[in-house]
Amino acid sequence: MNMKSSSVASFLLLVYSLLLFPLSLSFFLGSKSILIDWTFVEISTCSMNMSILVDSISLSFSNVVCFISGAVMLFSSSYMATDPFLKRFTWLIMLFVMSMNLLVFIPSLPALLLGWDGLGITSFILVIYYQNNKSLGAGMITLLTNRIGDVMILLSIGLLVLIGHWNISLLWDFSFLSMLTIAIMLAGMTKSAQMPFSSWLPAAMAAPTPVSALVHSSTLVTAGVFLLIRFYPTLSMSAFFKQALMFIAVLTLLMAGISANFENDLKKVIALSTLSQLGVMMMSLGMGLPNLALYHLYTHALFKALLFLCAGAIIHSSNNNQDIRKMGLISKQLPLTTTCMNIANFSLCGAPFLSGFYSKDLILEMALFSPTSYIMILMIFLATGLTAAYTLRLSFSLLWGPQKSISLHSKHEADFYVNISTCALAIMAVVSGLLLQLVFLPFKATVILSNFQKSMTMTVIIMGILISLFLWNFSIGTMMKLKNFCSSMWFLTFLSTQPLINFFSALGSNLVKASDQGWMEILGGQGSWKISIMFSMMIQKMRAGMYTNMIFISLISIFFMMLICQLF
């Protein structure tokens, strides 16, 4: 059989996911957890051991990651069919999946750093896959931002030396707990692109669309949330952890919602919606609900991967155009892709009985129920309305609006790989919400809300749609300053790159001018060269008028001899 490497990888990942599903289900229902500690070297009192934690969280996370990876690799068999380096691409994706599984199953912090750094390196290589200046710039900002998180993990490893072990599941309160909390929080914030580290996520859309679907929507960016869920029993002992995380999450949620309404790049709109949902997960952690954050993480991963695959199919069929202002009437040309995309969009908005509704609506109701300030509630529901607004804008511009460009070639849906991968994810986007809620949400608290509070979420979504329809009618001139502010993520893109780069570039330039091209040249190469030229010119002049010089030197010599004789 002459199968593509991506198809083989997809088959292996999907089989692994199907085999793992009953096991993760039994661990959830039985509330089981197994810690395997294998000592492979022991010399005197020094022992080296390997720890593996098998519990419901690690098994289910691995299951979701491998299912989405399998669907994305199946999609890549069509999307990357003409790529001459498909085998290299497949190996990079498999290395990424392996790094994610290392991060999930290993509870020891130094060994967890293998998976954490593996994610950073493979994501950098995948972002610069197309090897141009734009990809390199996006890859560098991705890598350098994530370096901050890696340094914080290293610092937390150093702090945990005081306890005597690095096992996450066996931590307790100690004297440097606040420092550990800040380090782990910063690590999670950089990987999950929270404020002020948000600018790398839309920039990373320079990667191929399958990479965006896998890495920058469902798995890599949720690694930070997963780390905070793992550390949650320890981190929640700090007094400031929940309040700080809640404030940052709501600010990220609001910023991403506003920016997505002014963005015109299809992939960047979806990336900003991912950023918005990451804010929802962090907000759930800030309210003290780690299980609910994990629940929304799973449902969001499934429908967001579907949204990216549908966007990839539309881009592939639109002559690689990503500008939503030049698209339109896709619903008539790609009906199956449009159906799947509508499922993902409605799930993102929180439409009833789709997967996003079960998790997102529950988080918003808990925000109303838990003791939260009015300003936070206002910002949360404003961001929810903005989510509905940019989703509707995307659908109108892309699917239902008039065609705004000449179709250069006919769009078709005859590709088996694309249809199977999108349909599989669409089915999961519909059923996963109810399925996961029935299985693993041990909800002990009773949520009591009034009719007004209960209907507030749907009211805000409808109001967001209506207000957005009114705002889009404004002229471009009146909105230009606001647009520049919002589309640049509140100038975060410039602030996170240019000031730092300008300072060090100016410092380096001044040092080069002052030292290498300044005093070192004067005292070194150029200075010695000028002195040697001056001496050689003087010698040449002396040799040119040798007869005159000899008489002149003789007269001077006689004068000096007479002067000496006169003195003595």
C-alpha positions in Angstrom: 0.0 0.0 0.0 1.4 3.4 -1.1 -0.2 5.6 1.7 1.0 9.1 2.6 2.9 9.5 5.8 0.3 11.9 7.1 -2.5 9.3 6.5 -0.5 6.6 8.4 0.1 9.0 11.3 -3.6 9.9 11.3 -4.6 6.2 11.4 -2.2 5.5 14.4 -3.4 8.6 16.4 -7.1 7.8 15.8 -6.7 4.1 16.8 -4.8 5.2 20.0 -7.5 7.7 20.8 -10.3 5.1 20.4 -8.4 2.5 22.5 -7.8 5.1 25.2 -11.4 6.3 25.4 -12.8 3.3 27.5 -9.8 3.5 29.9 -10.3 7.2 30.5 -14.0 6.7 30.9 -13.4 4.0 33.6 -10.9 6.3 35.4 -13.5 9.1 35.5 -16.4 7.0 36.7 -14.2 5.2 39.3 -12.3 8.4 40.4 -9.1 6.3 40.1 -5.5 7.7 40.0 -2.3 5.7 39.6 1.2 7.1 40.4 4.0 4.9 38.9 7.5 5.7 40.3 10.2 3.7 38.6 13.8 3.9 40.0 16.2 3.0 37.2 19.5 4.0 38.8 20.4 3.9 42.5 23.9 4.5 43.7 24.4 4.7 47.5 21.9 7.4 48.6 21.5 8.9 45.2 18.6 7.6 43.1 17.2 8.6 39.7 13.6 7.8 39.1 10.9 8.3 36.5 7.3 9.2 37.6 4.2 8.7 35.5 0.8 9.9 36.8 -2.2 8.1 35.2 -5.5 9.7 36.2 -8.7 10.9 34.6 -7.2 14.3 33.7 -4.1 13.0 32.0 -5.9 10.2 30.1 -8.8 12.4 28.9 -6.4 15.2 27.8 -4.3 12.7 25.9 -7.4 11.3 24.3 -8.7 14.7 23.1 -5.2 15.7 21.8 -4.7 12.5 19.9 -8.2 12.6 18.4 -7.8 16.2 17.2 -4.3 15.4 15.9 -5.6 12.4 14.0 -8.3 14.5 12.4 -5.9 17.3 11.5 -3.4 14.9 10.0 -6.2 13.4 7.9 -7.0 16.9 6.7 -3.3 17.5 6.0 -3.2 14.6 3.6 -5.3 16.8 1.3 -4.3 20.3 2.3 -0.5 19.6 2.2 -0.7 17.1 -0.7 1.5 19.2 -3.0 4.1 20.0 -0.3 7.4 18.4 -1.2 8.3 18.0 2.5 5.1 16.2 3.8 7.2 13.6 5.6 9.1 16.2 7.5 5.8 18.0 8.4 4.3 14.7 9.7 7.4 14.0 11.9 7.1 17.5 13.4 3.5 17.0 14.2 4.2 13.6 15.8 7.0 15.2 17.9 4.6 17.8 19.0 2.0 15.2 20.0 4.7 13.3 21.9 5.8 16.4 23.8 2.2 17.1 24.7 1.8 13.6 26.1 5.0 14.0 28.1 3.6 17.2 29.6 0.4 15.5 30.5 1.6 12.2 32.0 4.7 13.3 33.9 4.1 14.9 37.3 7.8 15.6 38.0 8.7 19.2 37.2 12.2 18.7 35.7 10.9 15.9 33.4 7.8 18.0 32.6 10.2 20.6 31.3 11.1 18.1 28.5 7.5 18.2 27.2 7.2 22.0 27.9 10.3 22.8 25.9 9.5 20.3 23.3 6.2 22.1 22.7 8.1 25.4 22.4 10.7 24.1 19.9 8.3 22.2 17.7 5.8 25.1 17.6 8.7 27.4 16.5 9.7 25.1 13.7 6.1 24.7 12.6 5.5 28.5 12.6 8.6 29.1 10.4 7.6 26.2 8.1 7.2 28.4 5.0 10.6 29.9 5.5 10.0 33.6 4.7 10.6 36.9 6.6 7.0 37.0 7.9 7.1 33.5 9.3 10.5 34.1 10.8 9.3 37.2 12.6 6.2 35.4 13.9 8.3 32.4 15.0 10.8 34.7 16.9 8.1 36.5 18.8 6.4 33.1 19.6 9.7 31.6 20.8 10.9 34.6 22.8 7.6 35.0 24.6 7.5 31.4 25.5 11.1 31.6 26.8 9.7 33.7 29.7 7.5 30.8 30.7 10.4 28.3 30.4 12.6 30.5 32.7 9.7 30.6 35.2 9.5 26.8 35.2 13.3 26.6 35.9 12.9 29.1 38.7 10.1 27.0 40.2 12.3 23.9 40.0 14.9 25.8 42.0 12.4 26.9 44.6 11.1 23.3 45.0 14.5 22.1 46.1 13.5 23.4 49.5 10.8 20.7 49.7 13.1 17.9 48.6 11.1 16.6 45.6 9.5 17.9 42.4 6.3 15.9 42.3 3.4 18.2 41.4 0.8 16.0 43.1 2.6 15.9 46.4 3.3 19.6 47.1 2.4 21.4 50.3 2.6 24.9 51.8 6.2 26.2 52.4 8.0 29.5 52.9 8.4 30.5 49.3 4.9 29.6 48.2 4.1 33.1 46.9 7.2 33.1 44.7 6.3 29.7 43.4 2.7 30.9 42.6 4.0 33.9 40.7 6.5 31.8 38.7 3.9 29.1 37.7 1.2 31.8 37.0 3.6 33.6 34.6 4.6 30.3 32.9 0.9 29.5 32.4 0.1 33.0 31.2 2.9 33.0 28.5 1.9 29.6 27.1 -1.8 30.5 27.1 -1.2 34.0 25.7 -2.8 36.0 28.5 -2.2 39.7 28.9 0.4 41.1 28.4 1.8 38.2 26.5 -1.0 37.9 24.0 0.6 39.3 20.8 2.3 36.0 19.8 -0.9 34.0 19.2 -2.3 35.9 16.2 1.3 36.3 14.8 1.7 32.5 14.9 -1.0 32.2 12.3 1.8 32.4 9.8 2.0 28.6 10.1 0.2 26.3 7.8 -3.6 26.0 8.6 -3.4 22.4 9.9 -0.7 23.6 12.3 -3.0 26.5 13.4 -5.8 24.0 13.9 -3.7 21.7 16.1 -1.1 23.8 17.8 -2.6 27.3 18.2 -6.2 26.4 18.9 -6.6 23.3 20.9 -3.3 21.9 22.3 -0.3 24.2 22.7 -2.2 27.2 24.0 -4.1 25.1 26.5 -0.8 23.7 28.0 -0.7 26.8 30.3 -4.2 26.2 31.5 -3.4 22.5 32.0 -0.3 23.4 34.1 -2.4 25.7 36.3 -5.1 23.0 36.7 -2.3 20.5 37.8 -0.9 23.0 40.3 -4.3 24.3 41.4 -4.4 22.6 44.9 -1.0 24.3 45.7 -1.6 27.6 44.0 -5.0 28.2 45.5 -3.3 28.4 49.0 -1.9 31.8 47.9 -4.3 34.7 48.8 -3.7 36.7 45.6 -3.8 33.9 43.1 -7.5 33.8 42.3 -8.0 37.6 42.2 -5.0 38.2 40.0 -5.9 35.4 37.6 -9.5 36.6 37.4 -8.5 40.2 36.6 -6.0 39.1 33.9 -8.4 36.6 32.3 -11.3 39.1 32.1 -9.0 41.8 30.6 -7.7 39.2 28.0 -11.3 38.2 27.2 -12.4 41.7 26.6 -9.3 42.7 24.6 -9.6 39.6 22.3 -13.4 40.2 21.8 -12.9 43.9 20.7 -9.9 43.1 18.5 -11.7 40.2 16.7 -14.4 42.6 15.6 -11.9 44.8 13.7 -9.7 42.1 12.2 -10.0 41.1 8.5 -7.7 38.1 8.3 -9.8 34.9 8.6 -7.2 32.9 10.6 -6.4 35.9 12.9 -10.2 36.3 13.7 -10.3 32.6 14.8 -7.0 33.0 16.7 -8.5 36.0 18.6 -11.6 33.9 19.4 -9.2 31.3 20.8 -7.6 33.9 23.0 -11.1 35.0 24.2 -12.0 31.4 25.2 -8.6 31.0 27.0 -9.7 34.0 29.0 -12.9 32.1 29.9 -10.9 29.1 31.1 -8.6 31.2 33.2 -11.7 33.0 34.5 -13.1 29.7 35.6 -9.8 28.9 37.5 -10.0 32.4 39.1 -13.5 31.5 40.4 -12.1 28.3 42.0 -13.6 25.9 39.4 -10.7 23.8 37.9 -13.0 21.0 36.7 -15.2 23.4 34.9 -12.1 25.0 33.2 -11.0 21.5 32.1 -14.5 20.8 30.8 -14.5 24.0 28.7 -10.9 23.2 27.5 -12.1 19.9 26.0 -15.3 21.3 24.4 -13.5 24.3 23.0 -10.6 22.2 21.6 -13.1 20.1 19.6 -15.2 22.9 18.1 -12.2 25.3 17.5 -10.2 22.6 15.6 -13.3 22.1 13.5 -13.5 25.9 12.9 -9.9 26.0 11.8 -10.3 23.0 9.4 -13.3 24.6 7.8 -11.4 27.9 7.5 -8.5 25.9 5.9 -10.9 24.3 3.4 -12.3 27.7 2.5 -8.9 29.3 2.1 -7.7 26.3 0.0 -10.8 26.7 -2.3 -10.4 30.5 -2.5 -7.0 30.5 -4.2 -5.2 30.9 -0.8 -7.0 34.1 0.0 -7.4 34.9 3.8 -9.1 38.3 3.6 -12.7 38.1 4.6 -13.5 41.3 2.7 -12.7 39.5 -0.6 -14.8 36.4 0.1 -18.5 35.7 0.1 -21.3 33.3 -0.9 -19.3 30.3 0.3 -22.6 28.6 1.4 -23.7 28.1 -2.2 -20.3 26.6 -3.2 -19.3 24.6 -0.2 -22.5 23.4 1.6 -20.9 20.7 3.8 -18.0 23.0 4.9 -20.6 25.8 5.6 -22.7 23.4 7.7 -19.7 22.3 9.8 -18.5 25.9 10.2 -22.0 27.0 11.4 -21.9 24.2 14.0 -18.5 25.5 15.2 -19.7 29.1 15.2 -22.9 28.5 17.0 -21.0 26.3 19.6 -18.5 29.2 20.1 -21.4 31.6 20.7 -23.0 29.2 23.2 -26.1 28.3 21.2 -28.3 25.8 23.2 -27.5 22.1 23.1 -24.2 22.4 21.3 -20.9 21.6 23.2 -19.9 25.2 23.8 -23.3 25.9 25.5 -22.9 23.3 28.2 -19.5 24.6 29.4 -19.5 28.3 28.5 -23.0 29.0 29.8 -22.2 27.1 33.0 -19.1 29.3 33.6 -21.1 32.5 33.0 -23.8 31.3 35.4 -21.2 30.5 38.0 -19.8 34.0 37.5 -23.3 35.4 38.4 -23.6 33.0 41.4 -20.1 33.4 42.9 -19.2 36.6 44.8 -17.7 38.7 42.0 -17.6 42.5 41.6 -20.1 44.3 39.3 -17.3 45.6 37.1 -16.1 42.1 36.5 -19.6 40.9 35.6 -20.1 43.8 33.3 -16.8 43.1 31.5 -17.5 39.3 31.2 -21.0 39.8 29.7 -19.7 42.6 27.4 -17.0 40.2 26.1 -19.8 37.5 25.6 -21.8 39.9 23.5 -18.6 40.7 21.4 -18.1 37.0 20.8 -21.5 36.8 19.2 -20.8 40.0 17.2 -17.5 38.8 15.6 -18.9 35.3 15.0 -21.9 36.8 13.1 -19.6 39.2 11.2 -17.5 36.2 10.1 -20.5 34.3 9.0 -22.0 37.2 7.1 -18.7 38.2 5.4 -17.8 34.6 4.5 -20.8 32.4 4.2 -23.9 34.4 3.5 -22.8 37.8 2.2 -22.6 38.6 -1.5 -19.6 37.4 -3.5 -17.0 40.1 -3.5 -14.4 38.7 -5.9 -14.4 36.8 -9.2 -14.1 33.0 -8.6 -10.9 32.0 -10.4 -11.8 28.3 -10.2 -14.7 26.3 -9.1 -14.9 25.2 -5.4 -15.7 21.6 -4.7 -16.0 19.2 -1.8 -14.9 16.0 -3.5 -12.0 15.4 -1.2 -12.5 12.4 1.0 -9.9 13.3 3.6 -11.3 16.8 4.2 -14.9 15.6 4.5 -14.1 12.8 6.9 -12.0 15.0 9.2 -14.5 17.9 9.3 -17.5 15.6 9.8 -15.8 13.6 12.7 -15.0 16.9 14.5 -18.5 18.3 13.8 -20.2 15.2 15.4 -17.9 15.6 18.4 -18.7 19.3 18.6 -22.4 18.4 18.8 -22.3 15.5 21.3 -19.2 16.2 23.4 -20.8 18.8 25.7 -23.5 16.5 27.0 -21.3 13.4 26.9 -18.6 15.0 29.0 -21.1 16.6 31.4 -22.6 13.2 32.1 -19.3 11.6 32.7 -16.9 13.8 34.6 -18.4 16.9 36.1 -18.8 16.2 39.8 -20.9 19.2 40.6 -21.6 19.4 44.4 -22.8 23.0 44.6 -26.4 24.0 43.9 -26.6 27.0 41.6 -29.7 29.2 42.3 -30.4 32.0 39.9 -33.4 34.2 39.1 -35.2 34.0 35.8 -33.5 37.3 34.8 -30.0 36.0 35.6 -30.7 32.7 33.9 -31.8 34.4 30.6 -29.0 37.0 30.8 -26.5 35.0 28.7 -28.9 34.6 25.7 -30.1 38.2 26.0 -26.5 39.5 25.9 -25.7 37.3 22.8 -28.8 38.6 21.0 -28.0 42.2 22.0 -24.4 41.8 20.8 -25.6 40.6 17.4 -28.1 43.6 17.1 -25.6 46.2 18.3 -22.9 44.8 15.9 -25.3 45.1 12.9 -25.8 48.8 13.9 -22.0 49.5 14.4 -20.9 48.0 11.1 -22.9 50.7 9.3 -20.5 53.5 10.5 -18.2 55.0 7.9 -14.5 54.1 7.9 -13.3 57.6 8.6 -15.1 58.0 11.9 -13.9 54.6 13.1 -10.3 54.7 11.8 -8.6 55.8 15.1 -10.6 53.3 17.1 -9.9 50.6 14.4 -6.1 51.2 14.7 -6.3 50.9 18.4 -8.4 47.7 18.4 -7.0 45.8 15.5 -3.5 46.1 17.0 -4.8 44.4 20.2 -4.7 47.8 22.1 -1.2 48.5 20.6 0.0 45.3 22.4 1.6 44.0 19.1 3.8 47.1 18.9 4.5 47.4 22.6 5.6 43.8 23.0 8.1 44.0 20.1 9.2 47.5 19.0 10.2 49.2 22.3 12.3 46.3 23.5 13.9 45.8 20.1 14.5 49.5 19.6 16.2 49.9 22.9 18.7 47.0 22.4 19.2 47.8 18.7 20.0 51.5 19.6 22.3 50.3 22.4 24.1 47.9 20.1 24.4 50.5 17.3 25.8 53.1 19.7 28.3 50.6 21.1 29.4 49.6 17.6 29.8 53.2 16.5 31.7 54.2 19.7 33.9 51.2 20.1 34.3 49.0 17.0 33.9 51.8 14.5 35.3 54.5 16.9 38.2 54.3 19.3 39.2 50.8 18.3 39.6 51.9 14.7 41.4 55.1 15.6 43.8 53.3 18.0 43.9 50.1 16.0 43.6 49.3 12.3 42.9 52.6 10.6 45.0 54.6 13.0 48.1 52.5 12.5 47.4 52.4 8.7 47.3 56.3 8.7 50.5 56.6 10.7 52.4 54.1 8.4 51.2 56.0 5.3 52.4 59.3 6.9 55.8 57.9 7.6 56.1 56.3 4.2 55.1 59.6 2.5 57.7 61.5 4.5 60.4 59.0 3.5 59.4 59.2 -0.1 59.6 63.0 0.0 63.1 62.7 1.6 64.2 60.3 -1.1 62.8 62.5 -3.9 65.0 65.5 -3.0 68.0 63.5 -1.7 70.8 66.0 -3.0 69.2 69.0 -1.4 68.5 67.0 1.8 72.1 65.9 2.0 73.4 69.5 1.7 70.8 70.6 4.3 71.8 67.7 6.7 75.5 68.5 6.2 75.1 72.2 7.0 73.0 71.3 10.1 75.7 68.8 11.2 78.5 71.4 10.8 76.5 73.9 12.7 76.0 71.5 15.6 79.7 70.5 15.6 80.8 74.2 15.8 78.3 74.8 18.6 79.7 71.9 20.6 83.3 73.0 20.1 82.4 76.6 21.2 80.8 75.3 24.3 83.7 73.0 25.3 
